[in-house]
Amino acid sequence: MANDHIYRQLEEIFRDVFDDDSITLTPETTASDIDGWDSVAHVDLIVSIETRLKIKFKTSELGNLHNVGQLVGIIEYKLENARTPA
């Protein structure tokens, strides 16, 4: 899955979760850039991402995230490894 495709999917998810169609994500986007991104919204966001992209995050992966670019990196890794036979 191409990086830009992940960003498009994430923008849809973010716009749904935060009910804001003007959200545009960049690798540098952080919680402080989006109105309403608090701890409760964060949980909703992560669950929505997991559901839509059919992936699961580990708590340790989420604890060190500082921006959307890092989130996209983890998503890319998970999606690539999901396609690779074990």
N, C-alpha and C positions, 0 to 999 in steps of 0.2 A: 504494500500500500504506500503510495507516494506521500511524502511529507505534506504537500499542499492539500491532498485529499483528507488527511487527518485533521488539518486545521479547519477545513470546511465543515467536517462532521462535528468537531468540537464547538465551532461557532454556533451551529444549530442547537447543540445541547445547552451551551451557555445561555443562548437567547431564550430557550424554553425554561430553564431553571430560574433565571433571573428576570424573566418576563420583560426582556429589553431587546428589541430587534435592531438596535443600533450598535450592539457589541461587535467589535472587530478585534480579533486576537492577534498578537504578535508574540514572538518568543520571549519578549521581556515583560509581557502582561503579568501582573501580580494581583493578589486579592485586594490590595488597596486601590487598584485601578477600576474596580467594578463595584458599583453601589450594591449593598446588600450581601456581599460575599463575606459571611461570618461563618462560625463553626457549624451551625445547623445547615446553612446553604452548601457548605463544603461537603458535608455528608451526602446531601441530595445530589450534588454535582457528581461525586465519585460513583454513587450507585447508578446514576443515569448513564455515565460513561461506560461502566462495566456492563450494564444491560444492553445498551445500543451496540457496543463494539464486541460484545461477547468475550470479555476478558475479565480477569480477577486481579486486583492489586493486593500486595502484601502490605501490612501496616508499616513495615520497615521501609518500603519503597516510597510511601506517601509522606513519611515523617521528614524526609530531607528535601522535599520539593520547595523551590523558591520562586518559580515562575512557570508559565505555560510551556516554554521551550523545553524545560526538563520533563514536564508531563508528557509532551509529545515524544520525547526520546524514549521514555519508558513504554509508551504505547507502541511505538515502532518496533521496539525489541520484542514485546509480547506478541504482536501480530506476526512478526517474522518467524518467531519460534513456534507459534501455533501451527504454522504451515509446514514446518520441518518435521518429518517423521522421527519418532524417538528411537 
